[in-house]
Amino acid sequence: MLEKGRISPLQMTMIMNPTITATAVLLVPAITAKYAKLDLWISPILASLIGFFTVFIIFQLNKNFPEKTFIEYCTDIIGKIPGKVIGIFYLIYYLHQTGIIIQEYGQFVVGNFLHQTPLVVVMVSMVLVCASAVYGGLEVIGRTSQIILPVVGLFFILVVIMLLKDLDFLEILPVFERGPMPALMGAYTPSGWFSEMFLISFMLPYLKQQQKGLKWGMICVFSIVLIMVIANLVTYMLFGPLTEFFTYPVMNAVRYISIAEFLEHLEAIIMAIWVASTFIKISMFYYVIVLGMAQWLNLSDFRPIILPIGFLLIVVSIWSTPNLLEMVHFLSTYEAIYLIVPQTFIPLILLGILWVRKKVKGSKRGNTHAQNA
């Protein structure tokens, strides 16, 4: 095995939580509000069905290939050449997806804090830091997430508590005022983020207790739903219908905090949450590409390709989207399909193929026994 480290199911959950919520918390409330309006808090609950379903699919595949990642068992399911084609497709796909994430990070930091800093400097700095985590392997990423996530969670809770006095609970009433359709439409975009639970297929082989992978995967999805629902509720109860007109509603909500004209301008808290969570997210995506590429090429060690892939990530991140407006448009229109098809539907097809093969093999064995009898 290329990866020698092992992580606990809890560490897997603590890696995946910021991997999904890092970008979703800041962007999803505005995108969801455009369609769901005051029912935007229901949309993540509906979208989470994709997350639960994806976890179930990946766990079923892992049960048949407990020591292998998705890149490895593709060839076992559909043959060597088709499996290799699927593998390189996923590596290119995640290279592009990670480039978009790096671009999101850079646009946020430069647009809200480091206005005079070149975008490429911000992105290169993050990629280099993430490269050091990837070099340490999955165990290092897991332990880092154990340190970062509690701090991020504490900051998030503090922000919510400080905003409570300004929230208008009537803004989210009546529920389903225009029926369930707006909430369903609002669930479209966040459902794409939930499909990223597919990444656990690269962690399950390295769990200390693989039999608990399904349980903790489901717990992870539930924790992500809880965070998204809270973020959506807080922003809409604060801004009401104006929520959809903000690019980063949570950031604007934090700027709204003012306690006794003393505790103000707490944007640094959101900056800390964003940078720390995005570090985990980019590190995980980066790790998946590096590990997957090493497995696809049958290398004995993935570390020599970390920096070359980091360079490719910078190039792709610069090329991925020209500006923030086009990125937001992509996220609110096409990204859900772009995420769900490779991360949920293709694994489902592979699981179906595996199920059919096992049925056919079982029937052949039954016929053989009958003939021998």
C-alpha positions in Angstrom: 0.0 0.0 0.0 1.2 3.5 -0.9 -0.4 5.0 2.3 1.0 3.6 5.5 -0.9 5.8 7.9 -4.2 5.0 9.5 -7.0 7.2 10.7 -10.0 6.6 13.0 -13.6 7.0 11.8 -13.9 10.1 13.8 -10.9 11.6 12.0 -12.5 10.8 8.7 -15.6 12.7 9.8 -13.5 15.6 11.0 -11.7 15.7 7.6 -14.9 15.5 5.5 -16.9 18.1 7.5 -14.7 21.1 6.6 -14.0 19.6 3.2 -17.6 20.2 2.3 -18.6 23.1 4.6 -15.6 25.3 3.9 -16.9 26.7 0.7 -20.6 25.8 1.2 -21.2 27.9 4.3 -20.2 31.2 2.7 -21.7 30.7 -0.8 -24.7 28.4 -0.4 -27.1 30.8 1.6 -27.1 33.4 -1.2 -27.5 30.8 -4.0 -30.2 28.9 -2.2 -32.1 32.0 -1.2 -32.6 32.9 -4.9 -34.8 29.9 -5.4 -36.1 28.9 -1.9 -36.5 32.3 -0.4 -37.7 32.0 3.2 -37.6 28.1 2.9 -33.8 28.2 2.3 -33.2 26.4 5.6 -35.1 23.3 4.3 -33.0 23.0 1.1 -29.9 21.6 2.8 -32.0 18.9 4.5 -33.4 17.8 1.1 -30.0 18.1 -0.5 -28.4 15.9 2.1 -30.2 12.9 0.6 -27.5 12.9 -2.1 -24.9 12.8 0.7 -26.4 9.9 2.5 -26.9 8.0 -0.7 -23.3 8.6 -1.8 -22.0 7.4 1.5 -24.1 4.2 1.2 -22.8 3.5 -2.4 -19.2 4.0 -1.5 -19.4 1.9 1.6 -21.0 -1.0 -0.4 -18.2 -0.8 -3.0 -15.6 -0.7 -0.1 -17.1 -3.9 1.4 -16.2 -5.7 -1.8 -12.7 -4.2 -2.0 -11.7 -3.2 1.6 -8.1 -2.7 0.9 -8.5 -0.6 -2.3 -9.4 2.9 -3.2 -11.9 3.9 -6.0 -9.0 4.2 -8.6 -7.8 0.7 -7.8 -11.1 -1.2 -7.8 -12.4 0.4 -11.0 -10.1 -2.0 -12.9 -11.5 -5.0 -10.9 -15.1 -4.1 -11.7 -15.0 -3.1 -15.4 -11.6 -4.4 -16.6 -8.1 -3.0 -16.9 -8.4 -0.7 -19.9 -11.9 0.8 -19.1 -10.8 1.0 -15.5 -7.7 3.0 -16.3 -9.8 5.3 -18.6 -12.2 5.9 -15.7 -9.3 6.5 -13.4 -7.6 9.1 -15.5 -10.9 10.8 -16.0 -11.3 11.2 -12.2 -7.8 12.5 -11.8 -8.3 15.2 -14.5 -11.7 15.9 -13.0 -10.4 16.4 -9.5 -7.5 18.5 -10.8 -10.0 20.9 -12.3 -12.3 20.8 -9.3 -9.4 21.6 -6.9 -8.4 24.4 -9.2 -11.8 25.9 -8.8 -11.6 25.6 -5.0 -8.2 27.3 -4.9 -9.7 30.1 -7.1 -12.6 30.5 -4.7 -10.2 30.8 -1.8 -8.1 33.3 -3.6 -11.0 35.4 -4.7 -12.4 35.5 -1.2 -9.2 36.5 0.5 -8.2 39.1 -2.0 -11.7 40.5 -2.4 -12.4 40.9 1.3 -9.0 41.3 3.0 -5.8 41.5 1.0 -6.9 43.9 -1.6 -3.4 44.8 -2.8 -2.0 41.3 -2.9 -1.8 39.6 -6.3 -4.3 36.7 -6.5 -1.6 34.2 -7.6 0.5 34.9 -4.5 -2.4 34.0 -2.2 -3.1 30.8 -4.2 0.5 29.7 -4.4 0.9 30.3 -0.6 -2.0 28.0 0.2 -1.0 25.3 -2.2 2.5 25.2 -0.7 1.1 24.9 2.8 -1.3 22.1 1.7 1.6 20.3 -0.1 3.4 20.0 3.3 0.3 18.4 4.8 -0.1 16.0 1.8 3.5 15.0 2.1 2.8 13.8 5.7 0.0 11.6 4.3 -3.6 11.0 5.4 -2.7 10.5 9.1 -1.2 14.0 9.2 -4.3 15.5 7.5 -6.5 13.7 10.0 -4.6 14.9 13.1 -4.5 18.5 11.7 -8.3 18.4 11.3 -8.7 17.2 14.9 -6.9 20.4 16.0 -8.5 22.8 13.5 -12.2 21.7 13.5 -12.9 22.3 17.2 -11.5 25.8 17.0 -13.5 26.5 13.8 -16.6 25.1 15.4 -16.1 27.3 18.5 -15.8 30.4 16.4 -18.9 29.5 14.4 -20.9 29.1 17.6 -19.7 32.4 19.0 -20.7 34.2 15.8 -24.2 32.7 15.9 -24.6 33.6 19.6 -23.5 37.2 19.0 -26.0 37.6 16.2 -29.0 36.2 18.2 -30.2 39.5 19.4 -30.5 40.9 15.9 -32.4 37.9 14.4 -36.1 38.1 13.4 -37.6 34.7 13.6 -40.7 35.8 11.7 -38.6 36.1 8.5 -38.8 32.4 7.9 -42.6 32.1 8.4 -44.8 30.8 7.0 -43.0 27.5 6.1 -43.8 26.3 2.5 -45.6 29.5 1.7 -45.3 28.7 -2.0 -45.3 24.9 -1.6 -42.4 22.5 -1.6 -41.1 23.4 -5.1 -38.9 26.4 -4.1 -37.2 24.4 -1.4 -36.5 21.6 -3.9 -35.1 24.1 -6.4 -32.9 25.6 -3.6 -31.6 22.1 -2.8 -30.1 21.7 -6.3 -26.9 23.5 -5.7 -26.0 22.2 -2.2 -26.7 18.7 -3.4 -23.6 18.9 -5.5 -21.5 19.7 -2.4 -23.0 16.7 -0.5 -21.9 14.4 -3.4 -18.3 15.2 -2.4 -18.8 12.6 0.3 -17.4 10.4 -2.5 -13.9 11.3 -1.2 -14.3 8.9 1.6 -13.6 6.1 -1.0 -10.0 7.2 -0.7 -10.1 7.0 3.2 -12.1 3.9 3.9 -9.2 1.5 3.1 -7.1 3.2 5.7 -9.6 3.3 8.6 -8.7 1.5 11.8 -12.2 0.2 12.1 -13.7 -0.1 8.6 -16.9 -1.6 9.8 -17.8 1.8 11.4 -17.2 3.7 8.2 -20.9 3.7 7.2 -22.0 4.9 10.6 -19.5 7.8 10.8 -20.1 8.7 7.2 -23.7 9.2 8.0 -22.9 11.2 11.1 -20.6 13.4 9.0 -23.5 14.2 6.5 -25.8 15.0 9.4 -23.2 17.4 11.0 -22.8 19.1 7.6 -26.6 19.5 7.3 -26.8 21.0 10.8 -24.1 23.6 9.9 -25.7 24.5 6.6 -29.2 24.9 8.2 -27.9 27.1 10.9 -25.9 29.3 8.5 -29.0 29.6 6.2 -31.3 30.4 9.1 -29.0 33.0 10.7 -28.4 34.9 7.4 -32.1 34.9 6.3 -33.4 35.9 9.8 -30.9 38.8 9.7 -31.2 40.0 6.1 -34.5 38.5 5.0 -35.1 38.7 1.2 -31.8 40.7 0.8 -29.9 37.5 1.5 -29.8 36.5 -2.2 -28.1 39.7 -3.2 -25.0 39.2 -1.1 -22.1 37.1 -2.5 -21.0 36.1 1.0 -24.0 36.5 3.3 -22.2 35.0 6.4 -19.4 37.5 6.0 -21.9 40.4 5.8 -23.7 39.0 8.9 -20.4 39.1 10.9 -19.9 42.7 9.8 -23.3 43.4 11.3 -22.2 42.4 14.8 -21.9 45.3 17.2 -22.1 44.8 21.0 -22.0 47.9 23.2 -20.0 49.7 20.3 -17.0 47.8 21.6 -17.1 44.3 20.0 -17.2 45.1 16.3 -15.5 44.3 13.0 -15.1 40.6 13.6 -14.4 39.7 10.0 -11.1 38.2 11.2 -13.1 35.4 12.8 -14.6 34.5 9.5 -11.2 34.8 7.8 -9.8 32.4 10.4 -12.7 29.9 9.8 -12.4 30.2 6.1 -8.6 29.8 5.8 -8.5 26.9 8.3 -11.4 25.0 6.8 -10.2 25.6 3.2 -6.7 24.4 4.2 -8.3 21.0 5.1 -10.5 21.0 2.0 -7.7 21.7 -0.4 -5.3 19.3 1.4 -7.8 16.5 1.0 -8.5 17.1 -2.6 -4.8 17.5 -3.3 -4.1 14.3 -1.4 -6.8 12.4 -3.5 -5.1 13.5 -6.7 -1.6 12.6 -5.6 -2.6 9.2 -4.2 -4.8 8.4 -7.1 -2.1 9.4 -9.6 0.5 7.2 -7.9 -1.9 4.3 -7.8 -2.9 4.8 -11.5 0.8 4.9 -12.5 1.7 2.0 -10.1 4.3 4.1 -8.3 5.9 2.9 -5.1 5.7 6.3 -3.4 3.4 9.3 -4.0 5.7 12.0 -2.5 7.8 12.7 -5.6 4.7 13.9 -7.6 3.4 16.2 -4.9 5.2 19.4 -6.2 4.5 18.7 -9.9 0.8 18.3 -9.2 0.9 21.4 -7.0 2.2 23.3 -10.0 -0.6 22.0 -12.2 -3.1 23.0 -9.5 -1.9 26.6 -9.7 -2.1 26.6 -13.5 -5.6 25.1 -13.5 -6.8 27.5 -10.7 -5.7 30.5 -12.8 -7.3 29.1 -15.9 -10.5 27.7 -14.3 -12.6 30.9 -14.0 -11.7 34.5 -15.1 -13.6 36.3 -12.3 -15.8 35.9 -9.3 -19.1 36.6 -11.1 -18.6 33.8 -13.6 -17.6 31.5 -10.7 -20.8 32.3 -8.8 -22.8 31.8 -12.0 -21.2 28.4 -12.5 -21.8 27.3 -8.9 -25.5 28.3 -9.1 -26.2 26.7 -12.4 -24.0 23.8 -13.7 -21.9 22.8 -10.7 -24.4 20.5 -9.1 -24.6 18.3 -12.2 -20.8 18.6 -12.6 -20.4 17.2 -9.1 -23.2 14.7 -8.7 -22.7 12.7 -12.0 -19.0 11.7 -11.3 -19.3 11.4 -7.6 -22.7 9.7 -7.1 -24.1 8.4 -10.4 -20.9 6.8 -11.9 -20.2 4.9 -8.6 -23.8 3.8 -8.6 -23.4 2.4 -12.1 -20.2 0.6 -11.0 -22.0 -0.8 -8.0 -24.8 -2.0 -10.3 -22.3 -3.7 -12.6 -20.6 -5.4 -9.6 -24.0 -6.6 -8.4 -24.9 -8.0 -11.8 -21.6 -9.8 -12.1 -22.0 -11.4 -8.7 -25.5 -12.5 -9.6 -24.3 -14.0 -12.8 -21.4 -15.7 -11.1 -23.7 -17.0 -8.4 -26.2 -18.4 -11.0 -23.3 -20.1 -12.9 -22.2 -21.8 -9.7 -25.7 -22.9 -9.0 -26.0 -24.4 -12.5 -22.6 -26.2 -12.1 -23.7 -27.7 -8.7 -27.0 -28.8 -10.3 -25.2 -30.5 -13.2 -22.7 -32.2 -10.9 -25.6 -33.5 -8.8 
